[in-house]
Amino acid sequence: MHTFLHLLEHAALDCLKMLPFLFLAYLLIEYVEQSQTARLQKLLAGNGRWGFAVGGMLGLVPQCGFSAMAANLYAGRVITPGTLLAVFIATSDEALPLLAAGGDWRTLLVLIGCKLAMALVCGFVLDRAVAIRRGGWGGYSGRQEDVYCGADHETEGNIFLAALRHTLQVFALVFVLTFAFGALMELAGEEWIASVLAGMGPLQVPLAALVGFVPNCAASVLLMQMYTGGMLSFGALFAGLCSGAGVGLIVLWRTNPSKKGNLKLMGVLYLCAVAGGYLASLVL
């Protein structure tokens, strides 16, 4: 019981420190979601052959619904495969707010820079490769019709309450994972866990990229907790966050009729995430 209470107290203190920073981050995100989504959608859809560049930059905006919007636009033949890939790679779900809340600005800036560079390069290469084949995977037409963004959000509402709700949801998830990691290290031993993960060596990267496919913010939170706890390398974190498109993958499979095209896109996304993870290992 003493150990249980100690772990509970430690997890609570660690998480409470980031609570006000998380709220401020999500307050800004909710403002963008509720007031700028339509503008971002038009900007993403109206840039034709250079859409991958716009997608890479807008994908960095930590909205849980932005990758879903891009997937739906792709299914509606509004954006190119390279644009969707750039959005998916740039998306980091909950990772950026958590890094900002934890004050790890160096990792945050490196992560943003590397993800943007990876998104632009991969998006450009994929669009050029698809263009050479003359058919493409998504039948891109560039015409924007009445396409639903795919995000499950209210168009209007109190951004303070929405930010508070989102903050508490993420706080609860981080608290549970922090407690679970603490209990695991207490029972198994921190040195043993570290040695097991270190023994995986380069295999951390492809495994983390698979974890990123989990269509839930829990995947990015889990990867962040393992990274900050010294269990994952930066390369593995980067790989997992590159493949982690959040609910975007769910929307892609739900709205795009070409299952073969979806599998191809996921395969390319995985390969880009793994390659990016190994390259990122050289940076940090």
N, C-alpha and C positions, 0 to 999 in steps of 0.2 A: 504493500500500500504506500509506503514511504517513497519508493521508486516511482510508482504511478503518479503520485501527487507532484513529485519533483519534475517529471517529464511534462506534466500538464502545465505546471507553472512556467517552465522554460519555454514551451511552445507558445503560451499566451503572451509572455513578455516579448518574445521575438516578433510575433505578429502584430502586436499593438503598436510597436514602433513605426510600422509602415502604414498604419491605418489612415492617418490624415493625408499622407502623400498619395495613397491610392484614391482617396475620395476626390482630391483636386484633379488627378489625372483623368478619372472617369467623368468628372463634371465637364471637362473640356471635350472629351470624346462624345458625350451625350449631346453637347451643343452642336458638334459637327454632324452627328447622325441625324438630329432632328431638324436642322436648318440648312444643311449643305448637301444632303444626299442627292437630290435631284440635279444640282449643278455638277457634282462629281460624276454622276451617271452620264450626263450629256458630254462632259469633257472626255470621258473614257471612250464613249461610242463614236465621237466625231473626229478621230485622228488617224483613220485609215492605216496606211502602211507604217506609221510611227506610233501606233497605239501601244506597242510593247513598252515604249519609253514612258508614256503617260501611265500605263498600268503599273510599271515598276515603282514609280514615284508615289502614286496614289495608294498602292498596296501597302505602303509603310504606315499609312494612317491606321492606328490600332482599333479598327471597327470590326466587331464580330460578324457584321453582315456584309462587309464590303466584298469579301471573296465570294459570298453567295450571290451578290449582285452581278459580279463579273461572270460567274458560271451561268447565270440565267441569260445574260446578254450574249454569251457564246452560243448557248443552245438556240437563241433566237436569231443567230447568224448576223449579229451586230458587230462583234469584235472577232479578231483573229485568234488562232490557237496560241500564237506567241504572246499575244496580249494577256490571255487567260493564264498562261504559264508564268508570265512575269508577275501578275497579281498574286498567284499562289505562292511563288517563291518569296516575294516581299512580305507577305502576311506573317505576322508573328503572334497573333491572338493576344494572350495576356502577358507575354514575356516582356514587352517594352514598359508597360506600366509597373510591373514588378521590379524591373531593374531600376527604373527611375525612383520608385518608392524606397528601394534599398540603398540608393545613393551611389550605385556602381556606374558612374558616368562614363568611365573609360570603356568598360565592356559594352555599354549601351551605344556609344558612338561608333565603336569598331563593328558591332553587330549591324547597325543601320547601314554603315558604309559598305560592308561586305555583302549584305543582302541586296542592296540596291544594285551594286555592280554585277552580282550573279544574276539578278532578275533581268537586267538590261541585256547582258550577253546571251543568256539562254533564250530569252524572248526573241531577240534579233535572229539568232541562228535557226530557231524553229520556224519562224515565219519565212525565212529565205529557203529553208529546206522544203516546206510545204508548198511554197510558190513554185519551186522548180517542178513539183509533181503536178501542178496545174489544177488539181482538184481540191486539195486540202482535206481536212478532217471534218470541218464544221460547215462547209458550204457558205463561207463568209460572203456577205452581200453589202455590208456597211450601211444597211438601212435600219434605222431605229423606229420600231413601232411601239405599241403600248406594252412594254415589257416590265413585268413585276420584278422588283429588285431581289426578291427571294429572302429578304431579312424579316424576321418576325419581331418587328418593332412598331410601336405606335407612332404615327406621323406627328402627333402633337401631344404634349404632356409636360408635366413639371420635371425639368431636367435635374433639379436637386433631388427629388425623390427617386428618379430613375438612376442617378449616379449613386445614391445611397444604397439602393437595392443591389446594384451591380457590385459595389464595393463590399457589401456584407456577404454576398454570394462567393466572391473570390476570396475574401478573408476567411470564410468558413472552410473553403477548400484548402487554402494554404495552411490553416491551423491543423486540419486533420492530417495532411501530408507531413507537416513538421513533426507532429506528435508521433506519427507512424515511423518516420525515419529515426527519431530519437529512440523509440522503443526498439527498433531493429538494431541500432548501434549498441544499445545497452545490453541486449540479449546475445547478439552474435559477436559483438566486438568491432569497434571502428577499424582497427588495424586489419582484421580478417576481411571485412567488406571492401576496404580500400585495396587490399592485395588481390581480391577476386576481380574487381573492376579493372585494376591496373594490369592484371594478367590477360585481360581481353585485348589490351593493346589497340591496334587498328580496327578490330572488330566492333569497337564501341560505335564507330561512325555508321556503318550500315544498319546496326540494330536500332540506334537512335532514330534513323530515318524511317524505319518501320513504325516505331512508336509515334512519330509525327503524323502518321496516317489516321490515327484515332480521331474521329470527327468531333472533338469536344475540347473545351478549353482546359480540361484536366490534363491533357497531354503536354501542353506548353508549361503549365504550372509544375507538373512532375519533372519535366526536363530542367526547368529553372531551379527547383529545389535540389535536384541531384548535382547540378553544376555549382551552385553556391555552397553546397555541402562538401565540395571537393571530390565528388564521386564520378563526375563526367568531365571530359576534356572540353575545351571550347569548340574544337572541331566537331565533336559528337553533338553538342548543344546546337551548333549551327546547322548541322545536317537535319536534326529533328525539327528545328523551327522552319527550315526551308520546305520540307515535305508537309509540314503542318498547316494545311489550308483551312482548318476549322470546319465550319458547316458548309464550306464551298464545295467539298467533294460530295456531300449528301445531295445538295441542290443539283450538281452536275449529273449525277446518276438518275435523279428524279425527273429532270427536265430535258436532258439531251437524249434523243432516241438512238443515237449511234453508240451502242455498247462497246463495239470494237474500237471506236475512236476514243471513248472514255478510258479503256484499258491502255491504249497507246499513250494518251496524255499522262496517265498515272505512272506508266513505265518511264517516260521521259522525265517526269517530275522526280521520281525516285533516283534515277541516274544523276540528275543535276544536283540533288540534295547530297548524295554520297560524294560526288566529285567536289562539290563546294565544301563539304565537311573536311575532306583531306587537305584542300587548299587553305581553308581557314585555320587548320592546325599549325600552319606555318606563320600565321599572323599573330596569334595570341596563345 
